[in-house]
Amino acid sequence: MMKNQGQSEYFPPEEIFEAFHWASLDLFNEKFGEYEKTQQLTDAMTPFKKNATKTKNANLFDYPDEYFHITNLSAITKNSEGVILTEYPISIRTDGEWLISKNSKLLAPTAQDAIARLDAEGIEVAPSTVDEIKIYYVKEPVEAKYAYDNQDGEIIFKEQGSVDPEWRKPEITQLIKKTLQYFGIVIKDQELVNIDKIISE
């Protein structure tokens, strides 16, 4: 049951879950937009910052399955135990820059100064001697889902089969506010403070 300005209305759980999902995407796009402006990932994006080590597949490196945006790349070397010894930053180039840099005789790419091009099929790196890279990326947010039973009209949520959102507690308050806005419900600042206190407990 949700209330707005003295009015009450019932929304099925599925509608609330869907609004919650869209609110999460809205918040993600908002925070990612800040990154595009500053090229700095804020603390709010911490749950979505990931990295993966990839070996070359044919002439390309595969993207991580859950990636949304590549932030950095590095060429790596490992010891016999598989421990990373060195990481050399790889410069990501546009298609035009890639051709110029790759074919340069004066400044040919090296393992310590490699370049990369993000292709639709994968990541191409020069020189070809680089056979293992580390990918730093922003992942897509999961879709939060909540399993529940309806017992005589009472909704009982179940942990098994549920997927919580990946946001930190400070952003959950914003997420709740955005979700309510999908139903035309506006809450006051003091109510937000009260929600924040409940989440923090």
HELIX and SHEET records of a PDB file:
HELIX    1   1 PRO A   13  THR A   38  1                                  26    
HELIX    2   2 ASP A   43  PHE A   48  5                                   6    
HELIX    3   3 ASP A   95  LYS A  102  1                                   8    
HELIX    4   4 LYS A  169  TYR A  182  1                                  14    
HELIX    5   5 ASP A  189  SER A  200  1                                  12    
SHEET    1   A 2 MET A   2  ASN A   4  0                                        
SHEET    2   A 2 GLN A   7  GLU A   9 -1                                        
SHEET    1   B 6 LYS A  49  THR A  55  0                                        
SHEET    2   B 6 GLU A 132  LYS A 139 -1                                        
SHEET    3   B 6 TYR A  67  LYS A  78 -1                                        
SHEET    4   B 6 ILE A  84  ILE A  92 -1                                        
SHEET    5   B 6 ILE A 115  LEU A 118  1                                        
SHEET    6   B 6 ILE A 123  ALA A 126 -1                                        
SHEET    1   C 2 LYS A 145  GLN A 151  0                                        
SHEET    2   C 2 GLU A 154  VAL A 163 -1                                        
END                                                                             
